[in-house]
């Protein structure tokens, strides 16, 4: 669904047959974005709100609902496509990720999100029947769900009445509606027993507030109707003309009144009848006039099904990932999910980024450091993220250093030199990049030229850091590795090396091969206290392990939020900035309803790679859900300041020389990131 188009807008604009037009906020957005028109004059509605009003969500005072728990509630709306009753609340819920939309079918998304609604005007075969379920029509039951006064739940007061009658749980109205019904001079008969304190507002941050707190607790400030003109039009001239008109024809004895439509048998003709005056707009851009709140809400509806591609081309990297992607495409197709998945094989993450930038493919899942490169170098945007624990609202995990609890040798981070270390794998975030980066920044590891590998091998007496075969790999970095149960594949960066990955690195510690394991914060809990039935883990207790803190202390394993080496952002699905990111999330969110549970009966598991003999294919195997990014659509907002500093702050260390495989001339941040494996060169 997209913003309503103005009849005759395109030909009039292109032919310059008109100079100005009065439009509402949604059309100001369309006028500016699509036709490069600018707002020049605004309507003002009195000292109360000036050139705006506010869209609010009203609930009964005893309701337990918040803006975060509206799914499954019953909703009352002023009417289909109405600003405060539909466009703002629905757009806000979509853009913030609370409501997902598949294939740009907004009305179906609303029908799926709320258990029942009254949305006058949403009757007929093209709309879900639930959108009219709460409507009642007139006293005779006629006109049900019509966008007219025959429907008693139509318009602002009607939507509020839907709430007060107990039909709905929430009403989307404007800020003055409750006061108009409960305190106004023309109070309707059905509202005589109501008091304003019987109701509350739902705030964007999940809190509630009194009905009178609409300035700070609302869904969006709705800009007044505005006069728009072409970019080369003198806005001051337009205002002077209209200003002279309102001086002569606003009140007084004139038969023509600028702000009164009664004489013409209509309402809000040319200007809204509630207008008290016209004022000039100083910042004549549609973005400045609409404001961030309204702009974000209206963007949530800025999706046109006819513009969506038939296929979403997903970039994959390995034979195993191609197999899983193909199975995913067929599974999604069986459930008629749109757009359909098409799998495209690339040789590297960076090639995926390049192809997305060129619009040759559409989406790829990337880890934190690749999100950084994709955003900074290729300008890609985020569409969805992974979540690794139920209830986690930050989509992050913590990189920790786990040690055995030992009273006789309770060493700290400052006594790590000479210890034996277990890592998830070379180049991996929690097992390599975060710990090695921190030890470098603390000065505990001293770079030897630019051979970080040699520096690490000199710091630890022995390690298991599974890696792809490379000629320059010091032998001590594989010394603790054990391979498979036959001793083959030792130090391979695959599940055939028993000490590979999070569980593998923790096993290396638990079996007393290493003194410290660099893993993520959930690794201890996933493999202790009976949570892992494998023989090596079945008897392990979480209380037998502790964490090493960067400040020199030790902490209990449950204190990871205060004692960690870095907060690692979750992996994210990235797309071209001009792609419909909300449509991508809508597809994945609908898909996980069928395939997100590993125990589902539909034959495909989104978050498991075991059927394809791999790990973390397309999505991380530890993913519990695909989550919206909300307003965190840029790589900086997704990664967070701490992680960005862990990538960019390393520039203060200067290297000289390089490994043969990493030979470069520069000694700046990029070089050190390359040495750590944070940035990679790929051949295309």
C-alpha positions in Angstrom: 0.0 0.0 0.0 1.3 3.5 -0.8 0.1 7.0 -0.1 -3.1 7.9 -1.9 -2.5 9.6 -5.2 -4.1 12.9 -6.1 -6.5 12.7 -9.1 -4.9 14.3 -12.1 -1.7 15.0 -10.2 0.8 13.7 -12.7 -0.5 15.4 -15.9 -1.2 18.7 -14.2 2.3 18.7 -12.7 4.1 17.7 -15.9 2.2 20.2 -18.0 2.4 23.0 -15.4 -1.3 23.5 -15.8 -1.6 24.3 -12.1 0.7 26.3 -9.8 -0.4 25.4 -6.3 -2.6 22.8 -4.5 -3.7 22.2 -0.9 -2.9 18.7 0.3 -2.7 16.7 3.5 0.5 15.2 5.0 0.5 12.0 3.1 0.2 13.9 -0.2 2.9 16.3 0.9 5.1 13.2 1.2 4.2 12.0 -2.3 4.5 15.5 -3.8 7.9 16.0 -2.4 9.3 12.5 -2.9 7.9 11.8 -6.4 7.4 15.2 -7.9 9.9 17.5 -6.1 7.2 19.9 -5.0 7.7 22.0 -1.9 5.3 23.1 0.9 5.0 26.9 1.0 2.0 27.8 3.1 0.4 26.0 6.0 -3.0 26.0 7.7 -3.0 26.8 11.4 -5.8 25.5 13.7 -5.5 27.8 16.8 -3.2 28.3 19.7 -3.8 24.8 21.0 -1.6 23.0 18.5 -0.8 25.6 15.8 0.1 24.0 12.5 -0.3 20.4 13.6 -2.4 17.9 15.6 -1.5 14.6 17.2 -2.4 11.0 16.4 -2.8 9.0 19.6 -3.7 5.5 20.8 -6.3 5.5 23.5 -7.1 2.6 25.9 -9.2 2.2 29.0 -7.4 3.2 32.2 -7.5 -0.3 33.6 -6.1 -1.9 30.4 -2.8 -3.8 30.6 -2.0 -3.1 26.9 1.0 -1.2 25.8 2.2 -0.2 22.3 4.4 -3.4 22.4 1.5 -5.8 23.2 -1.1 -4.7 20.7 -0.8 -7.9 18.6 -4.0 -9.9 19.1 -5.9 -6.9 20.5 -9.2 -5.5 19.1 -8.8 -2.2 17.4 -11.1 0.8 16.5 -10.1 3.1 13.6 -11.6 6.3 12.2 -11.7 4.9 8.7 -9.6 3.2 6.0 -6.7 5.4 4.8 -7.6 8.1 7.3 -4.5 9.9 8.8 -4.8 9.4 12.5 -7.0 6.3 12.4 -5.1 4.3 9.8 -2.0 5.8 8.1 -0.2 6.9 11.3 -0.9 3.9 13.6 -0.5 1.3 10.9 2.6 3.0 9.4 4.1 3.3 12.8 3.5 -0.3 13.7 5.0 -1.4 10.4 8.0 0.9 10.4 8.9 0.0 13.9 8.8 -3.7 13.1 5.9 -4.5 15.4 3.7 -5.4 12.5 5.2 -7.2 9.4 3.8 -7.0 5.9 4.3 -9.6 3.2 4.0 -8.6 -0.4 3.0 -5.0 0.5 -0.5 -6.3 1.5 -1.0 -3.9 4.4 -4.7 -4.6 4.9 -4.0 -8.3 5.3 -1.2 -7.5 7.7 -3.6 -5.5 9.8 -6.1 -8.3 9.7 -3.5 -10.8 10.9 -2.1 -8.4 13.6 -5.4 -7.5 15.3 -7.9 -10.2 16.3 -10.8 -8.0 15.2 -11.3 -4.4 14.1 -13.7 -1.7 13.0 -12.2 0.1 10.0 -15.0 1.9 8.2 -14.6 1.7 4.5 -12.7 -1.6 4.6 -15.7 -3.7 3.6 -15.9 -5.9 0.5 -14.1 -8.8 -1.0 -10.6 -7.2 -1.2 -10.3 -6.7 2.5 -10.0 -9.2 5.3 -13.4 -9.7 7.0 -11.9 -9.1 10.4 -11.5 -5.4 9.6 -15.3 -4.8 9.8 -16.0 -7.4 12.5 -16.5 -4.8 15.3 -18.5 -2.3 13.3 -22.3 -2.0 14.0 -23.9 0.3 11.4 -26.8 2.6 12.5 -29.6 1.9 15.0 -31.2 -0.3 12.5 -28.0 -2.2 11.7 -27.8 -0.6 8.3 -24.6 0.9 6.8 -22.3 -1.4 8.7 -18.6 -0.5 8.0 -19.5 2.3 5.7 -17.2 5.3 5.8 -20.1 7.6 6.7 -22.2 8.7 9.7 -24.5 5.7 9.1 -21.7 3.7 10.8 -21.8 4.7 14.4 -18.1 3.8 14.9 -17.0 6.1 12.0 -14.7 9.1 12.4 -13.0 10.3 15.6 -15.9 10.1 18.0 -17.1 6.9 16.4 -13.7 5.1 16.9 -13.7 6.4 20.5 -17.3 5.1 21.0 -16.1 1.7 19.7 -13.7 1.6 22.6 -16.1 2.9 25.2 -18.8 0.4 24.2 -16.3 -2.3 25.0 -16.0 -3.6 21.4 -12.4 -2.6 21.0 -9.3 -2.5 23.2 -7.6 0.5 21.6 -8.9 3.4 19.5 -6.7 5.4 17.1 -7.9 9.0 17.2 -6.6 12.5 17.4 -5.4 14.1 20.6 -8.6 16.1 21.3 -11.1 13.3 20.7 -11.4 12.2 24.4 -11.8 15.7 25.6 -14.4 16.5 22.9 -16.4 13.5 24.0 -16.1 13.8 27.8 -15.8 17.6 28.3 -17.0 19.3 25.2 -20.0 21.6 24.9 -21.7 19.2 22.5 -21.0 15.9 24.4 -22.8 13.0 22.7 -25.4 11.3 24.8 -23.5 8.0 24.9 -20.5 9.8 26.6 -22.4 11.6 29.4 -21.2 9.2 32.1 -17.6 9.1 30.9 -14.7 11.0 32.5 -11.3 11.7 30.9 -9.4 9.9 33.6 -11.2 6.7 32.6 -8.7 6.5 29.7 -5.0 6.6 29.0 -2.6 7.1 26.1 -0.2 4.5 24.8 3.3 6.1 24.3 5.8 5.1 21.6 8.3 3.9 24.3 6.0 1.4 25.8 4.8 3.5 28.7 1.4 5.0 29.3 0.3 8.6 30.1 -2.8 10.6 31.0 -5.1 11.8 28.3 -3.8 15.4 28.7 -0.2 14.3 28.0 -0.6 14.1 24.3 2.3 16.5 23.5 4.8 14.0 24.8 2.8 10.7 24.5 1.6 10.2 20.9 2.2 8.1 17.8 3.1 11.1 15.6 2.7 14.8 15.3 0.5 15.2 12.2 1.4 18.3 10.1 -1.3 20.6 9.0 -2.5 20.6 5.4 -0.2 22.6 3.3 -0.1 24.5 0.0 2.5 22.9 -2.3 4.1 24.4 -5.3 6.8 23.7 -7.9 10.4 24.1 -6.8 10.9 27.3 -8.9 7.8 29.0 -7.4 8.3 32.0 -5.1 6.7 30.7 -1.9 6.6 34.2 -0.4 4.5 35.4 -3.3 2.0 32.6 -2.8 1.7 33.5 0.9 1.3 37.2 0.3 -1.6 36.5 -2.1 -3.3 34.2 0.3 -2.6 36.5 3.3 -4.4 39.3 1.5 -7.3 37.0 0.8 -7.7 35.8 4.4 -7.7 39.4 5.6 -10.7 40.2 3.4 -12.6 36.9 3.5 -12.1 35.3 6.9 -15.1 36.5 8.9 -16.9 39.7 8.3 -19.9 40.3 6.1 -18.5 38.9 2.8 -20.5 36.2 1.1 -17.3 34.3 0.4 -15.5 32.8 3.4 -12.1 31.1 2.9 -12.5 28.7 5.8 -16.1 27.7 5.5 -17.5 25.2 3.1 -21.2 25.1 4.2 -22.3 27.4 1.3 -21.0 24.8 -1.2 -22.6 21.7 0.4 -19.3 20.1 1.5 -16.6 20.0 4.1 -13.0 21.2 4.0 -13.1 22.5 0.5 -9.8 24.1 -0.6 -8.9 24.6 3.1 -10.0 22.8 6.2 -13.0 24.4 7.9 -11.2 24.4 11.2 -8.4 26.6 9.8 -8.0 29.8 11.8 -5.3 31.3 9.6 -2.7 30.6 6.9 1.0 31.0 7.8 4.2 30.9 5.7 6.4 27.8 5.8 10.0 28.7 6.4 11.8 25.4 5.7 10.3 24.5 2.4 11.2 20.8 2.1 8.7 18.0 2.6 11.1 16.3 5.1 11.3 19.3 7.4 7.5 20.0 7.2 6.5 16.5 7.9 8.9 15.9 10.8 10.7 12.6 11.7 7.7 11.0 13.5 5.3 11.4 10.7 7.9 10.7 8.1 8.8 7.4 9.6 5.1 6.4 10.0 4.2 7.3 6.4 7.3 5.4 5.2 5.9 2.3 6.8 3.1 2.5 4.2 5.4 3.4 1.3 5.2 0.0 -0.4 3.6 -0.8 -3.7 2.9 -4.4 -4.6 3.2 -3.7 -8.3 6.8 -2.5 -7.7 8.0 -5.6 -5.9 10.1 -8.0 -7.8 8.8 -11.5 -8.5 11.9 -13.0 -7.0 14.1 -12.0 -4.1 17.6 -13.0 -5.2 19.5 -14.3 -2.2 23.3 -14.4 -2.3 24.9 -17.6 -0.9 28.5 -18.7 -0.6 29.0 -22.4 -0.4 27.7 -25.7 -1.8 26.0 -26.4 1.5 24.4 -23.0 1.6 23.2 -23.4 -2.0 21.5 -26.6 -1.0 19.8 -25.0 2.0 18.8 -22.0 0.0 17.2 -24.2 -2.7 15.3 -26.1 0.0 14.2 -22.8 1.5 13.0 -21.5 -1.9 10.8 -24.6 -2.4 9.5 -24.5 1.1 8.5 -20.8 0.8 6.9 -21.5 -2.5 4.7 -24.3 -1.1 3.3 -21.8 1.4 2.8 -19.1 -1.3 5.2 -16.7 0.4 6.1 -13.6 -1.7 8.4 -12.6 -3.2 9.8 -16.0 -4.1 13.4 -16.9 -3.2 15.9 -17.3 -6.0 19.4 -18.4 -5.0 22.6 -16.8 -6.5 26.0 -18.2 -5.7 29.0 -15.9 -5.1 32.6 -16.5 -4.1 32.7 -14.1 -1.2 30.7 -11.9 1.1 32.2 -8.9 -0.6 31.2 -10.1 -4.0 27.6 -10.3 -2.6 27.9 -6.7 -1.5 29.1 -5.6 -4.9 26.3 -7.4 -6.6 23.7 -5.9 -4.3 25.1 -2.5 -4.9 24.7 -3.1 -8.7 21.2 -4.5 -8.2 22.3 -7.9 -9.5 21.1 -9.6 -6.3 18.9 -8.4 -3.5 19.8 -9.8 -0.1 22.6 -11.4 1.9 23.1 -12.3 5.6 26.2 -10.8 7.1 28.1 -10.9 10.4 29.0 -7.8 12.3 32.3 -6.9 10.6 30.8 -7.6 7.2 27.8 -5.4 8.1 30.4 -2.7 8.7 32.1 -3.1 5.3 28.7 -3.4 3.5 27.4 -0.2 5.0 30.5 1.9 5.0 31.9 0.9 1.6 28.9 -0.2 -0.4 26.1 1.8 1.2 23.8 -1.2 1.9 20.9 -1.0 4.4 19.6 -3.4 7.0 16.3 -5.2 6.5 16.2 -7.7 9.4 18.3 -9.1 12.1 18.8 -12.4 14.0 17.9 -12.9 17.7 19.6 -15.5 19.8 17.6 -15.6 23.0 13.9 -15.2 23.7 13.3 -11.9 25.4 16.5 -10.3 24.0 15.5 -6.9 22.5 19.0 -5.8 21.6 19.9 -8.5 19.0 23.4 -8.8 20.4 25.5 -11.3 22.2 28.6 -10.9 24.5 32.1 -12.1 23.8 33.5 -13.6 27.0 36.6 -15.3 28.3 35.7 -18.4 30.3 38.0 -20.1 32.8 37.7 -23.0 35.3 36.9 -22.0 38.9 40.2 -22.7 40.7 41.1 -21.4 44.1 44.8 -22.3 43.7 45.3 -20.6 40.3 42.7 -17.8 40.0 44.6 -15.9 37.3 43.3 -12.7 35.8 43.6 -11.1 32.4 46.9 -9.7 33.4 48.3 -13.2 33.9 47.2 -14.6 30.6 50.6 -14.6 29.0 51.9 -18.2 28.8 48.5 -19.7 29.3 46.9 -22.2 26.9 43.9 -20.8 24.9 40.8 -22.2 23.1 39.2 -20.2 20.3 36.1 -20.8 18.2 38.2 -20.3 15.0 40.6 -18.0 13.2 38.9 -14.8 12.1 35.7 -15.4 14.1 34.3 -12.6 16.1 34.0 -13.8 19.7 36.8 -16.3 19.4 39.4 -14.2 17.6 38.7 -10.6 16.6 37.3 -9.4 19.9 39.8 -11.0 22.3 42.9 -10.4 20.2 41.8 -6.8 19.5 41.3 -6.2 23.2 44.6 -7.7 24.2 46.3 -5.6 21.6 44.6 -2.4 22.8 45.6 -3.2 26.4 49.2 -3.7 25.3 49.3 -7.3 26.6 50.0 -8.6 23.1 52.7 -6.7 21.3 52.5 -6.9 17.5 55.6 -8.3 15.8 55.7 -6.2 12.7 52.3 -6.9 11.3 52.3 -10.6 12.0 49.4 -10.8 14.5 49.5 -14.6 14.2 53.1 -14.7 15.4 52.3 -12.2 18.2 49.4 -14.4 19.4 51.6 -17.6 19.2 54.2 -15.9 21.3 51.7 -14.7 23.9 49.9 -18.0 24.5 52.1 -21.1 25.2 49.7 -23.3 23.1 46.3 -22.8 21.4 43.6 -24.4 19.4 42.5 -21.8 16.8 40.9 -23.8 14.0 41.7 -22.2 10.6 41.6 -22.9 6.9 44.9 -24.2 5.6 47.5 -21.5 5.3 51.2 -21.7 5.0 52.1 -18.9 7.5 50.1 -20.5 10.4 52.4 -21.0 13.5 52.2 -24.6 14.7 51.4 -23.6 18.3 48.1 -22.2 17.2 46.9 -25.7 16.3 48.8 -27.5 19.1 45.7 -28.1 21.3 43.4 -29.2 18.5 42.3 -32.8 18.3 40.5 -33.3 15.0 37.7 -35.9 14.7 37.4 -39.1 16.7 40.1 -40.7 14.5 42.5 -37.8 14.8 41.9 -36.6 11.2 41.0 -33.0 10.2 43.1 -31.5 13.1 42.7 -27.7 13.3 40.2 -27.7 10.4 37.7 -24.8 10.5 34.8 -27.2 10.4 32.7 -29.4 12.7 35.1 -32.2 11.9 37.5 -30.5 14.4 35.9 -31.3 17.8 37.2 -28.0 19.3 35.8 -25.8 16.5 33.0 -23.3 17.1 31.5 -22.1 20.4 30.8 -25.6 21.8 34.1 -26.8 20.6 36.2 -24.0 22.2 34.3 -24.6 25.5 34.9 -28.3 25.2 38.6 -27.6 24.8 38.5 -25.8 28.2 36.2 -28.3 29.9 38.5 -31.2 28.9 41.4 -29.2 30.5 43.3 -28.8 27.2 43.2 -25.0 27.5 43.2 -22.6 30.4 40.8 -20.1 28.8 38.1 -20.3 26.2 37.0 -17.3 24.1 33.3 -17.9 23.3 29.9 -16.1 23.5 28.1 -15.7 26.8 25.5 -18.5 26.2 28.2 -21.2 25.5 28.5 -22.1 29.2 24.8 -22.5 29.8 24.2 -24.4 26.5 26.8 -27.1 27.5 26.3 -27.4 31.3 23.6 -28.3 33.9 22.3 -31.1 31.7 21.6 -28.9 28.6 24.0 -30.9 26.4 23.6 -34.7 26.6 26.9 -35.5 24.9 29.3 -37.5 27.0 31.9 -34.7 27.4 29.3 -32.2 28.6 26.6 -34.2 30.5 28.2 -33.9 33.9 29.4 -30.3 33.6 28.0 -27.7 36.0 27.9 -24.0 35.2 29.1 -23.1 38.7 32.4 -24.7 38.0 33.3 -21.9 35.5 34.0 -18.2 35.8 34.6 -15.2 33.5 37.7 -13.1 33.1 36.9 -9.4 33.1 38.9 -6.8 31.2 39.3 -4.8 34.5 41.3 -7.6 36.1 38.5 -9.1 38.1 36.7 -12.5 37.8 33.0 -12.8 37.8 30.3 -15.5 37.8 29.2 -16.8 34.4 25.7 -15.2 34.8 27.3 -11.7 35.1 28.2 -11.5 31.4 26.4 -8.2 31.0 29.0 -6.6 33.3 32.0 -8.8 32.6 32.6 -9.2 28.9 35.2 -8.4 26.3 32.8 -7.0 23.7 29.2 -6.7 22.8 28.7 -8.3 19.4 25.8 -7.2 17.2 23.7 -10.0 15.7 24.0 -10.9 12.1 21.7 -9.0 9.7 20.1 -9.3 6.3 21.3 -6.5 4.1 19.8 -5.0 1.0 20.2 -2.2 -1.5 19.0 1.1 0.2 16.3 1.5 -2.5 14.9 -1.9 -1.9 11.8 -2.4 0.2 13.5 -3.6 3.4 10.1 -3.9 5.1 8.9 -6.3 2.4 12.0 -8.5 3.0 11.4 -8.6 6.7 7.7 -9.3 6.1 8.6 -12.3 4.0 11.0 -13.7 6.6 8.6 -13.0 9.5 5.8 -14.8 7.8 8.2 -17.7 6.9 9.3 -18.2 10.5 5.7 -18.7 11.5 5.9 -22.0 9.5 9.7 -22.8 9.5 11.1 -21.0 12.6 10.6 -23.9 15.0 13.1 -26.7 14.6 10.3 -29.1 15.6 7.9 -27.9 12.9 6.1 -30.4 10.7 6.6 -28.6 7.4 9.9 -30.3 6.4 12.2 -27.2 6.4 14.0 -25.6 9.4 15.1 -22.0 8.9 17.5 -22.0 11.8 19.2 -25.4 11.5 21.9 -26.5 9.1 22.2 -30.2 10.2 20.2 -31.4 7.2 22.7 -29.8 4.9 25.9 -31.0 6.6 27.0 -27.5 7.6 26.9 -24.8 10.2 25.2 -21.4 10.3 23.9 -21.6 6.7 22.0 -18.5 5.6 21.0 -18.0 9.3 23.0 -18.7 12.4 21.9 -22.1 13.9 21.5 -20.4 17.3 18.9 -18.0 15.9 15.6 -18.1 17.8 13.8 -15.5 15.6 14.2 -13.1 12.7 13.6 -9.6 14.2 12.9 -6.2 12.7 15.6 -3.6 12.7 13.1 -0.8 13.5 14.9 2.5 13.2 18.4 0.8 13.2 18.6 0.7 9.4 22.2 1.9 9.1 25.3 -0.1 9.8 26.3 2.4 12.5 23.0 2.2 14.4 23.0 -1.6 14.2 26.6 -2.2 15.2 26.6 0.3 18.1 29.3 2.6 19.2 31.3 0.0 21.2 31.6 -2.4 18.3 32.5 0.4 15.9 35.2 1.5 18.2 36.5 -2.0 18.4 36.9 -1.9 14.6 38.0 1.6 14.0 39.8 2.4 17.2 42.6 0.0 16.4 44.0 2.6 14.1 46.1 4.0 16.9 48.4 1.0 16.6 50.9 1.3 13.8 52.3 -1.8 12.1 55.4 -2.1 10.0 55.9 -5.0 7.6 53.4 -7.6 6.8 52.8 -11.3 6.3 53.4 -12.5 2.8 49.7 -13.1 2.4 48.8 -9.7 3.7 51.5 -7.5 2.2 50.4 -3.9 1.9 52.2 -0.6 2.1 50.0 1.4 4.4 50.2 1.2 8.2 46.8 2.6 9.1 43.6 1.2 10.6 42.8 -0.8 7.4 46.1 -2.6 7.6 45.6 -3.7 11.2 42.0 -4.7 10.5 43.3 -6.9 7.7 45.9 -8.4 10.0 43.1 -9.4 12.4 40.9 -10.7 9.6 38.3 -7.9 10.1 38.6 -6.8 6.5 39.3 -9.1 3.6 40.4 -8.9 0.0 38.6 -11.1 -2.4 39.2 -12.0 -6.0 36.1 -11.7 -8.2 
